Amino acid sequence: MMDVTAVLSWLTLKTFLVGVMVFLLVMSYLQRRKYKLPPGPPQLPILGNYLAFRKDKRMFTVFTKMAKTHGDIFTVNLGFGQTVIVLHSADIVHEALVEKKEVFAGRDNLFWSFELLSGGYKDIVFANYGPLWTMQRRMAMKAFRTYIASDKLEQLAKSSFGEVAKMLEKQTEPVDLSEYIRLTVYNVICRMTFGKSYKVNDPEFVWLKNKMDEMMGLFTDFIPADLLPFLKHVPIKSTQVAKRTMQDLIDFQTVQVNEHKATLTPGKARDITDQLLLVRQELDAGSDGSLMETLTDKHIIQTIMDVFFAGVLTSTETLKWTMLYIADNPEIQEEMHQEISGVLADDLDDLRHSKSKLPYCEAVLREVMRMRPAAPVALGHQAIRDTKIGDYDLPKGTVVFPNLWGIHHDPRNWESPEVFKPERFLDKDGNLKPTDTKIWVPFSSGKRKCAGEGLAKADIMMIMAMFFQRFKVSFPPGQKPDFEPAMYPFDCIPKPQKLIIEKRETVC
């Protein structure tokens, strides 16, 4: 009897899978008859092009290889019906994100993990385009600008780096700088978002850092629920851990927001949480009340979570890549040191204003972000109505993935794109050239361009200037640098590598 039941169950599953396969093939055929869709690599039934990502999980490198065969715009099936259009060239991406920014302002909902990270699409990064998103983004941008314009970020960077610098000075052996960089960035962001000043060994700080690391560590590969959304309801370990960890982080941020609301003083913002709450009050006074009612505390919390996730990732990984490239280029490191020493005083007074006088250091940062953008494939943009890109039709609901890595490494845009050359951003007099935002897009472009770009760049520049004013880095004798990014689907992360850290003999 059990054997018969097992056979019937197997046949039922087989029938279901065959039915799904036939349905997808028929829908694909009908859609291609109606629209002129971009070409792409051959697809397997159900799996699509999923197997192309098994040997190399990195979407940006797989997309770049595909572009050599299929051109600057092509179709990829990530598996199980998740079909996207990849935009590979600067012209194509500019056409979609800038010239047709309203059309492609939508956000995709392909991956369940994005729904989880955004608290059900209540943040800025993953939420869909509309009046509420526009108001929420405007609120966040005003809060960020106000914060950057003050001297608070500078004070936080000095304080956070000062603690870590004391730890680095005690190192006598080659060390992986990842943990020290992460400690600095986490502490800056903790103080910046909810005003708490932590020591690096504070139990609450350690708990928060570990939770954030645990959450980001879950996305080193596709979670099963990302490929088959119904699995989010199944008690799979990865899904349960992700849900639990995210809820812990939301509970923590809820406490912070409630404490801020209870002690909020009009006109006196202590941190970004205060800024967001005060800006919401201002918008409430002059905006449509019905819309403001939907801008809840959950939206504030998820905006803060965006600052944490995006801010930590961008700043940490960019600084890690910077250390590796500078260690491999001692002549560039010396040029940076000379510039920093000629501008900054011993105590790094007025760092916020001095950074505008560091064009070479700024050029180094731009080149690091070109070579190794933290988000090498921009998050998916969804077409909110039927449109065309180039010669192809893109129906409403189509999701496009701009391959920023491809733009940054395209010889059509950059001379010797694989060579680390900060001078490409300087004119003959050593001044910064205007940035060509069509080919330099580490923060993407258009309507969905990263809202925290200014905050991230200011934070990274300050930490970078303070570090190289006090220390120099090099690779241990016989150790070759590895600039090949680690196997992460969405992010560009360096592999762990140890460096020699030396305190400079003179600090001018």
N, C-alpha and C positions, 0 to 999 in steps of 0.2 A: 504493500500500500504506500509506504514511504517513497519507494522508487518511482511509482506512478506520479505521486505528488511532485516530486523533484523534477521529473521530466516535464510535467505540465507547467510548472513554474518557469523552467528554462525556456519552453516554447513561448510562453506568454512574454517573457523578457525579450526573446529574439524577435517576436512579432512586433513588439513595441519599437525596438531599435530600428528594424527595417522600415516601419512606418515613418519614424522620424526622419530617417535618411531619405526616403522617397519624397516626403513633404519638403525638406530643405532643397533637394535637387530641383523639384518642380518650381518652388518659389524663386530660386536663383535663376532658372531658365526664363520664367515669365518676366522677372525684373530686368534681365539683360535684353530682352526683346523690346521692352518699353523704353529703357534708358541706354544711352551710350556710356557705359561705366569704364573706369580705368582698367587696364589689363593687370595681370599679376601672376605669381607662380602657380603651377598646377595644385589643385586641392584634393585631399582625400575626403571621402564621405565622412561626415560627422566631425572628424578630427581636423579637417581643413589643412592649415599649414602649421598645426601645433607642434609636430615633430621637428620642425626647423629650429625650435627654441629649446630642444632637449640637450643638445651638445653645448650650445651657447645660449644661456638664459638672457643675455643682455639684448634688449629690444633694439637699442641704437646700433649695435654692430651688425645684427642680423638684417635690419632694415637697410643699412648702408651697403651690405653685400647684395641684397635684392635689387637695389637701385641700379647697380652696374648692369644688370640684365634687363630690368623692366622700366627704367627711366625715372623721371623726377616725380611722377605721380602714379601710384599703383595700388592695387587691392590686395589685402592680406586677410585671411580668415584665421583668427587666433585659436579657433577650435570651438566646436559646439555652437555654431551659428553666430559667433561674435566676429562680424566682418567689419574691418576698418579700412580707410583710405590713408595711405602714407604720403605725406608731402615732403619731398626731399630737397628741393632747391630753394635758394633765397627768393627768387622771383615768384615761385608758386606759393610759398609760405606767406610772402608779403601780399599777394593777391587775396589770399583767403583771410588772413588775420588783420590786415590793415585796410585794404581797399574794400573788403566785404566784411568788416568787423562786426556789423550788426547781424549779418546772416549767420556768422560762425561764433556768435557769443554764447551759444548753448553749451552745456557741459554733458559729457556722457555719463551713463549709469551702468557701464559694462561690468564693473568689478564691485563685488559686495564689500570688499575691504574699504573702498572709498565711502560707501554708505556708512560703514561703521565709524571710520575716522571723523566723519563730518556730523555725527549724531543725527543721521537721517537727513543729510543735505541742509543743515542749518548754519553752515560756515560760509566763508567767502571762496575758498579754493575750489570746492566740489559742488557747491549749490548751483542750481540752474539760473539762467538769466531771467530777469524780470524786475519789476519795481522794488520789491523787497530787497533783492540782491544789490541793486543799484544804490539804494539808501544805506544798506549795511556797509558796502564798500566805501562809499563816500564818508561815512562815519569813521571807519577805520583809518582811511587816508588822512583825515584831519587830525586824528589822534596821533598818528605816526609823525606827521609834519611838525606838530606842536612839540613833540618829544625831541625830535632831532634838532629843532631850533634852539632848545635850551642846552644847558651844559650838563644835564643829568646823565646822558649816555656816556659822555667823557669821564665823568666821575665814577660811574659804575665800571667802565672798562679799566680804568687805572686801579681801582680797588681790587677787582677780580683778578687781574693779571698780576698785581703785586704779590698776592698770596701764592699764586702758582710759581712765580719767578723765584721765590725763596726756596721752593721745593726743587726747582730745576738747578739752582746753584749748588745743591748738594750732590748732584749726580756726577759720578766719576767714571761710569761705564756707558757704552752706547745704550740708548733707550728709545723705545717707541713713543713718539710724542703724542699719539692719539689720545691717551687718557688725560694728559695735561691740557691739551687743546679743548677737549670735551668739558673738562672741569671749568675752564675759563668761560667758555661759551654758555654753558648751562647756568653758571652763576650770574653772568651778565643778564641773561634772559629772565631768570627768576626775579632778580631785583628790578628789572625793567618792567615786567608785567604786573607783579603784585607787591613790589616794594620790600620784599624780605631780604635781609642781608644774612647770608649763610657763611659759616666756615666750611671748608671743603669736607670736613668729617662730621658735620652736623647730621644727626640721624634722619631728620626730615628731608634734608637735601639729598642725602645718599639714597633714601627711599624713592624720592621723585626721580632722580637721575636713573636709577635702576629700572623703574617702571617705564620711563621713556625709552630706554635702551631695549627693554624687553618688547615693547610695542613695535619699535622700528625693526627689531630683529626678526619679527614674525613675517616680514615682507621681503625676505631674501629670495623668495620664490613665490609662484602663484599659490595662494591658498585654494584648496579644492572648491570652496564656495564661490571663488572668483570665476571659475570655469562653468560650474553648474550651480546657479544661484539657489536652487531649492535645498542644497546641502547646508545652508545657513541654519536650517531648522533641525538638522541631524546632529546628534551629540558627538561630533568629531573633535578630537583633542585640540587641533589647531584653531578651530572655530571657537570652542569654549574658552580657551586661554585668551584669545583675542578679545572676546566679549568681556571677560572678567577684568582683564588689564585695562581696557578702555573705560569701563565703568569705574574702576578705582581712580583713574585720572580725572574723570568728570566729577566724581564725588569730591576730590581734592579741590578742583577749581571752583566748584559750587560753594564750598566753605569760604574760599578767598573772596568771591564776588559778594556773598552775603555780608562778610565782615566789612568790605569796602562800602557797601550800600548803607550800613549802619553808621559809618563814620565819615560819610562823604560831605565835603564842604565846598559849596559853589565857588568857583574861581580858583580853587587850590587843589590842583591835581598832583597827587604824590607819585603816580605811575601810570602805565597805559590802561590798567583796569579803571582807574579813576577817570582818565581821559575818555574812555569809551562810554562810561556811565554819564559823564557830564555832557558829552556831545549828543548822546541820546536825549537828554533833557532839553537841549537846545533845539534839536530837530522836532521834538514833541511839541514845542511851543509854536513852531511855525510850519508844521506839516500836517498832512492828512491824518487825523487821529485814528481812523480805522486801520490805516497802514501801520502806524506806530504801535498799535496794540499787538500786531503780529511780530514785532521786533522784540522778542522776549529775552529773559535772562539766559535762556539756552543759546540764543544767537550770540550773546556777549561771550559766553563760555566757549563756544565753538570758535569764535574769532580769536580768543586767547590761545586756544589749542592750535590754531593755524600758526600763530606766532611761534609757539613752541616747536611744532613739528618742522615747519618750513625753515624757521630761523636757525634751529639747531643743525639741521641737515646742511643748508647752504653754507653757513659760517664754518662749521666744523670741517666739512669735507674740502672746502676751498682752502682753508688754512693748512690742512694736511698736505694737499697737493702743492701748495706754495712752498712748504718746508722741503719737500722732495726736489722740486725743480731748482730751488735756490741752492740746496746742498750740492746739486750736480753742476751748478754754474757759479764757481767762486768769483769770477770777474763781475757777474751781475750782483752778487751779494755785496761785494766791496763797493760797487757804484751806489747801491741802496744805502749802505752804511754812511758813505760820504755825504749823500744828500740829507739823510736823517740828522747826522751830526751837525750839518751846517744850518739846520732850521730849528731843531728842538733844543730847548734848554735841558739842563741836567734833570730837573724834576718834571720834565714833560708838560710844562705849563701851557695852557691854551692849545692843547692838541687838536681840538675841534677846528680851530681856525688855521693851524699850521699845516694840516693835511692838504689844503689847497695849494701849498707851496712844495709839494712832493710829487712833481709830475712823473719822475722816473718810477717811483714806488707805485703810483697809480697805473702806469703803463705795465708794470709787472703784474699787478692784480688783474688788469684787463686780459693780459695774455694767458694767465692761469685759467681764468674763466672761459677763454676761448678754447684752449686746449682741452680742458677737463671741466665742462659745465656740470654743476651739481645735478641738474635735471636735463639729461641729454636728449630725451624725447619729451616734448611738452605734453601735458595732460590733454586728453581728447577734447576736441571742440565739436559740438553737434550742430549741424545745419538746422536752423529753425524754420526754413522753407526750402522748396526746390531751388536749385541754383546751378551754376556751371563754374568749373575751374579749368582753365585752359580750354581744351577741346572736349572735355568730358562733362557728363551730367552727374550731379550729386543730388539725389532725392532728399526731401525733408527727412530728418532723423539720421542722416548719414554722419558717422563719427570720423573725423580726420585726426591723424597723429602727425604733428609737425616734427620732423627729425632734425633737431637743432644741432646735434652732433655732425650730421651730414653737411650742414651749412658752414659750420666752424672748421671743417676739414676739407672743404671743397677748393681745389686749385683754381677754380674759376673766380673765387672770391679772395684768396690769400696766396701770396707767393710762398712757396715751400711751407705748406700748412702744417707739416709734422715737425718743423723746427721751432724750438722755443725762442722767440725773438721779441722781447718787449719793445724794441726800437720801432717796430712797425706802427706803433701807436703815437710816435713822436715825430715832430717836424725837424728840419735841419738845425734849428736853434734849440732843440731839446724841450720844446713846449708840446703839450698834449694836442693832438689833432682832434677835431670834432669826431665823435663816434658815429660810424655808419651803422645806424640801427637796423638796416636791412640785412646786414651780414654778421653783425655782432648782437646775438640775441640770447644771452644766458638766462635772462628772466622772461623769455618769450616776448610777444608784442601784441598790440591790438587791445581789444576790450578786456581780455583776460590776463593781461600782463601782470606779473607779480606785484601785488600792492605793497609788499614790504621791501622792494628793491632798494630804496634810499636808506632804510634802516639797516639792511644787511650789509650794504657797501660801506656805510659809515662805521659799523661795528668791526668789520673785517679789517679795514684800513687802520683803525686805531690799534687793534691788537697786533697787527703785522708791524706797524711802526715801533710800538713799544718793545716787541720781541727783538727785532733786529737792531734796535738801539743798544740793547743790553747783551745780546748773545750772537754767536755765529754757529752755523751748522755745517756738518760734512758727513760723508759716508765713511764708515770704518774701512781701513785698508783692505783691499781685495773684495769688497762687497760691491756688486753692481746694482745700480738702481733698477727698479721694476716699475715702469710707467703704464703697464697694462692694467686697466680697471678690473676690479674683482667682479665675480659673476652675480650681479644684482640686476633684476629685470628693468627697474625704473631709474635707478640711481647710478651715478658715476663715483665709485668709492675706491680709494687706493688700497692695495694689499698692505698688511702690516710690515713695516720695515724699521730697523733701528738706525738712529743717527747719533753722531758724536755732538754733544752740546758743550760749547765753551763760552765762558764769560769773556767779553771783550776787555782788553787790558785798559783801555781808556774809554770813558763815556763822555763825549763832548757835548 
